[in-house]
Amino acid sequence: MPINFAALVPHPPLAIPTIAKDKAELVKSTVNSLEILAEDIYHAQLDTIIIISGHGQILDNAFSINHSPELNIDLTSFGDLTKYNTLKNNIGLSYQIREYVETKLPLNLYSEENLDYGSSIPLYYLTANLPKVKIIPINIASLNYEKHVQLGEYIKEICFRSTDKVGIIASADLSHRLTEDAQAGFSEQGKVFDNLIIDSLKNRKMNQIINIDPELVKEAGTCGLRSLLVLIGIIQNMNYEAEILSYEQPIGVGYLTVNFKLK
């Protein structure tokens, strides 16, 4: 099976030891989950990870694929000047995705060696046991929800033509408004949003997410819905079981980690 792995992961800066320092316990469950996924990736012996991020280059009217041959985990925006391992881009598969998608959806190519933090934080863990795995970074857009699902469907078609063992990672935080002291402020709709996402994933009710009320999304203050919608487009017609590895909200942001066990 060309797609051998799929997961939804958050990107809390506190998951990085050099950033968290004495606050690492706040996201212990998330870190444990990322380490479990890293082991699963190792056992799957993936050739390529496609990571979908809601940060970095986000355009109003086009999706973006990063074609830089070399990719660096970059956390300098959080004061972390550590030089991490350089990762390689799967340029060949990336071009195949580009050639197929650009005739159907607006798509932009760019080249940036430093990955955005939505990609960097998960890849810090997920490539730890398989440092030679190749990466394809894809950025969401401000396009509608349907087009994000379509992008996922097109990515799946190309992956199923490939001989690579491919893993799909959607990097997505849930509501940023879960507690009174949340940086984005509090909203009762934050919990409603997070519960809807968790219930929908556990029970394979993907249409509840695809058709979610945009006002609920806006009120919840999430950065992750569109990344998740691309992942849904990829896996929705596949046979899988959604395993919720962890959910926590230590600083008013919902951090959900899900392993979609493909069968």
Order of alpha helices (4+ residues) and beta strands (2+ residues): beta-alpha-alpha-beta-beta-beta-beta-alpha-beta-alpha-beta-alpha-beta-alpha-alpha-alpha-alpha-beta-beta
